[in-house]
């Protein structure tokens, strides 16, 4: 069956969606890794920072972080370490503006910007003579990954992929984040996006005539910033073109999607149904887990983090029977 019965069991002391979401972000001990930095210059005059770690002669797993994330996101070093322990080398692509320096152009990144991922893939093939073995995307990065895999279809050279905590439908995610306690996540992320907007356009001239103080929710930000900067007619056009759910039926790479039913970034009915999943896509959808949480363990001091171990196990193991 395309729907996997998840082995994840939430910690009894973190049963709620918000507790699962916030615990690792606020309390998880950060993992320190040795990072090899690389700057990839792009044809349009901009650049991407790549954060490499793991054995140099090992197969590569390409990683994509979430909105306003990066190497400091609690899940990225954890994924890197879990994959390294399985014998892989990882390459984190920092989206434009999320690297060690602000990017040079007015454009930035968004949920459907797959051309930068494609360029990194080509760069890895040019440098090593072989493509990455797998790719892993989380949240916004997972939406982008699923869209990219669908666009590639049979042409993708990847052997495996995993996407976690996906918005699936960007219009619905924007509405979910503008409701209830999820507005706290929206405020945190919008404040960060607006701060980055102000910082960038204090150095270069903005092509937009907007008041950043008026950008108080995702729809306004995407309608007035994301869409016009990246060639969309507005937020609705951006959401329509870049939501990943419509691309899933075209995916040909064996792909695992891990998503909690109680993810506070999306409505419970947002994930795809079983009949939308092609032959080589599996959906693991536990009832609990929050957004990039998936915290288990008997006691707070002995917390166990399911996601990175599940990702590493999926990439390293034989595919399950369909």
Secondary structure, DSSP 8 states (H G I E B T S, - for coil): --EE-------TT--SHHHHHHHHHHHS-------EEEEEE-TTS-EEEEEEES-TTS-EEEEE--TT--TTSHHHHHHHHHHHHTT-EEEEEE-TTSSSS--SSS----TT--HHHHHHHHHHHHHHSS--SEEEEETHHHHHHHHHHHHHGGG---SEEEEES--SSHHHHHHHTTSGGGHHHHHHHHHHHHHHHHHHTTTS--S----GGG--SHHHHIIIIIHHHTT-SSHHHHHHHH-GGGGGGG--SEEEEE--TT-TTS-TT-S--GGGS-TTEEEE--S--TTTT-EE-SSGGG-EEHHHHHHHHHHHS-----
